[in-house]
Amino acid sequence: MGAYTCIVVVGVSREKTLVYVVSHRGGETLMDALAIVCIVFGIGGIVENGPLAYAPSAALRFFNRVFFSTNARCRAFGVVTATVGMALLLPFGDGPLAGFLHAVGWLCVGLGLWCWVLPDSISAIYSFFENSMPAPVLRICGVFGVLAGLAFIYVGVYIV
């Protein structure tokens, strides 16, 4: 085994979520749960907003076709969103970043419930934004989304 081999240890208690990336040599903790969630959020932000910055109309058509074209797909999107939100409701400790992720978790659960109960309204809102926003505005939103993803990765790797 090399010097960079890592083992992921997972456990959940009432006070804190215990997810650590532990070094193979010496057993020192390299990352905790909050850092891992920040890195995953950052990668998700880059993957979601990168196509929007590059080709906004094609990205919106893809999102519409994959997620919002039928009620069943919109409900499936809602279930996945609510599941991600419930994962964010796990206790990550104290601090402003943990509180922010907890609030985002509640928003994700609410959005997932809304997608599951009223999929037609979500599709109508999405089609309104798809048809009314010009491409330069969408590109700027995509660039800001990619920058936010990079900021989340930076926070997860260097700050937390």
JOHUBEL-V426094 format. One record per backbone hydrogen bond with DSSP energy under -0.5 kcal/mol. CO is the residue of the C=O (numbers start at 1). NH is the residue of the N-H. Records with the same first field share a line. If there is no record, write none. Layout:
# JOHUBEL-V426094
CO->NH  NH
This chain:
# JOHUBEL-V426094
2->5
5->24
7->9  22
9->20
11->18
16->13  18
17->19
18->11
20->9  22
21->30  31
22->7
23->27
24->26
25->28
28->23
31->21
32->36
33->37
34->38
35->39
36->40
37->41
38->42
39->43
40->44
41->45
42->46
43->47
44->48
45->49
46->50
47->51
49->53
50->54
51->55
55->59
56->60
57->61
58->62
59->63
60->64
61->65
62->66
63->67  68
64->68  69
70->74
71->75
72->76
73->77
74->78
75->79
76->80
77->81
78->82
79->83
80->84
81->85
82->86
83->87
84->88
85->89
86->89
87->90
91->17
95->99
96->100
97->101
98->102
99->103
100->104
101->105
102->106
103->107
104->108
105->109
106->110
107->111
108->112
109->113
110->114
111->115
112->116
113->117
114->118
118->122
119->123
120->124
121->125
122->126
123->127
124->128
125->129
126->130
127->131
128->132
129->133
134->138
135->139
136->140
137->141
138->142
139->143
140->144
141->145
142->146
143->147
144->148
145->149
146->150
147->151
148->152
149->153
150->154
151->155
152->156
153->157
154->158  159
155->159  160
